[in-house]
Amino acid sequence: MTVQQADFTAALLDPTRAAPPGLSDGAGRPAGKRYDVYRNNVVVALSDALETAFPVIRKLLGDQFFRAMAGVYVRAHPPASPLMMHYGADFPTFLAGFPPAQGLPYLPDVARVELALRRAYHAADAAPIAATALAEVPPDRLGDIRLSFAPAVSLIPSDYPIHGIWTANAMGGPNPKPVAESALVARPGLDPSLSLITPGTLPVLTALMSGATLGDALDLAGDGFDLSALLSLLLSQGAITALN
Amino acid sequence: MLDASLPDPGLPARPGVGYKAQHFNALLSDPGPAAWLEVHAENYMGDGGRPLAQLRHLAERFPLSVHGVGLSIGGEGPLDPDHLARLRHLVGWLNPASFSEHLAWSTHDSHFLNDLLPLPYTQSTLSRVATHIDQLQEAIGRQMLLENPSSYLAFDESELTETEFLREVVARTGCGLLLDVNNVFVSATNLKTSPRAYIDAFPLEAVGEIHLGGHDEDKDDHGETLLIDSHGREVVDPVWALLDYTLAKSGPKPILIEWDNDVPDWPILAAEADRAQAALALIPS
């Protein structure tokens, strides 16, 4: 009796399947619970990895809910790579479609924030421009420049107060107000950071990150947009690596 | 086959510890008995940031052992060429004193299961494992050490004992071995064999590193003791005794303390490394 790894794997991820035949306890009896050690190891190790990646989602849902949901997720979506630092990239999409979590519609965006923070942690090192570099651009050329962003930088748009929710749960900040917030993830130095992006600023920053010139991006400014506030935020977060 | 008859002498025959980020400052200020560090290769395959910055610091200070946990050397499918390239890059960058991986599989059909899964000891497994080790050693340009697993069950189809299997892998590939003494104890308890007989049959001359770690205790369906390799607590006394038995036969070896779950404060881990140092000092000359 040859045990194929396909059969071994299928039963690992499906608790309703029996252990594959051909495995024993060393004394001729079926492996039984001994096979379950591997089953348990796989689900626990993958659930732990998910928990490490999404501490705020876990806090929002509570331990019990999170572990039960993780069990469903890891069986349906085992990693596609041995780099666990990438595991859970489709977790926000899973959350959006997970019926028991429908009462908390902000969860997928909060999960995107956590993914972006982890990506930033591992992102390539990049030297930011000096804070004075923008001041050296002649005023009549300012509208023509394009910004290059550090590999750690990402922008998570949302209709929910994701910055406030993340801050309240990860840092013990005040309770979030029910407003639309987007979030900028960057990495000044070695520690990822999260900054609030208001709805009036979001289209400008989105355009800049897509390669638009500053002049074209400014045409998209919404209510309350403040260019100097945005630029000093980007500079302080080490988000800009070049002016082109 | 690699042209190497002896294990890479890179790691000192002293205690080392599995590196955890929370011990970074303690290790740099006073590593105590820890003469070298082991890191899991896959944790250092990001593009930059703190993990690589810390590793750069540690590499200046300590001999490093890079320990892969994700290549799936025992997998039925081919090795992942992207992962081989990442390993080659990491080993090229760090030039560690040692590189090791496991006699196990963890990937099937591009699903990575994040566990070290067991293999039957057959001729067909043997040729597959040997081929994969050849490919790995070719990719990283050096000898690797292959680690014996913890076993919870046996395959009816097995034709060789684990020690016969490992001896043959060494003969075919020129790889060295990483002898996990806790795994020997766990497997022997679970499958009711003799841990000392295993050590007696083990090709100790090929051992380039020893692992020690803690395990948990459970029961199987028949109420028999089932030990689980958990790396979450102190090494137990019978494993220290088995280490003494091993060292008396093998002579001094680099000894790693593995503690991956419920990681303790540095002094507790350092005390385990102290105990390994004491075991090395006891070796009869």
Interface residues (C-beta under 8 A of the other chain):
Chain A: M1 T2 V3 Q4 Q5 A6 F8 T9 L12 G22 L23 S24 D25 G26 A27 R29 A31 G32 K33 R34 Y35 V37 Y38 N41 V42 A45 L46 A49 P78 P79 A80 S81 P82 L83 M84 M85 A120 Y121 H122 A123 A124 D125 A126 P151 A152 R187 L190 D191
Chain B: E42 N43 M45 G46 D47 G48 G49 R50 P51 L52 A53 V69 G70 L71 S72 G75 E76 D80 H83 R86 W105 S106 T107 H108 D109 S110 H111 F112 L113 N114 D115 L117 P118 P120 Y152 L153 A154 F155 D156 E157 N190 L191 K192 T193 D218 D220 D221 H222 E224 L226 I228
